[in-house]
Amino acid sequence: MAHEHYFICPHCGNRSMGVDRKNGFRQEDRGCEKCGFAYLFELLDDYYPAPAAAFFACDADGRIVDCGRGSFELTGLRTEAVIGQPIAEALGISFSDGTDHIATALEWEVRVSGKELTVNAGPERARAVADLFPAYDDEEGGLLVVLTPSNGH
């Protein structure tokens, strides 16, 4: 019996399931069926982002390659302004416990969940919770960063 995998689109947040990490017999990565984005992140567990969650896709070095759903609403930054920048610098991320959870997720290729942080939100700082998902591939790596605004930010 085939095991289904959970996937999430970093651009629109659409969740999907599939038995294969690739697109059929081709060796292409799965793309989003809803918005057409070129690749998806695989989730080890099903994950339901909050309605106000902001999505950021990063490369294997933690540089932003795309800003998805909710990113502008949280930070006020346009995708064009932050492409290629390290996410922690571009968003002014500061984890509450002082740990660099982005580096941990990238180096160890592990999911990091529920980490409190502050982030630049326009001219002010906002509290949020980060869920970090490494790309589970042997080729390019990458990281999906989902920031959920905390109540009363």
C-alpha positions, 0 to 999 in steps of 0.5 A: 500500500502506497503511503501518501505524503502531505505537501504545501505550496509556499506561494498560496498555502494550498495543501495537497496529498500525493503518493509520489514526491515527483510529478508522475514518471517525470523527475520534476518536482510537484507543482501547485495545482491551485496557483501553478507555483513551480514546487511544493514543500513536503510536510512530515505531518499534516499542517494547517496554517492559520488564516493570517500566516505569512509564507516565505520560501528560501534557498539552501542558504536561507535567502528569500526566493519567494514571498507567498500568501500573507507576507506583505500583510505581515511585513509590508515588504514587497517580494521584489525588495527582499528577493535574494536577501537572507530572511533573518536580515530582510525581516529583522527576525529575532527569536525570543530565546536567542537561538538561530532556529533558521540555521538549525532547520537548514543545517540539520534539515529538521522541522522547527515548530512554534518558536516565538520571535519578533519581526519588522512589520512596517515601521514597527515590530510585531510578535509572531510564531515561526514554523520552519520546514526544510526541503526534503530533497537531496539536490537543492535544499531550501526552507519554508518559513511560516510566520503566524502573527501573535495576538496583540502584536 
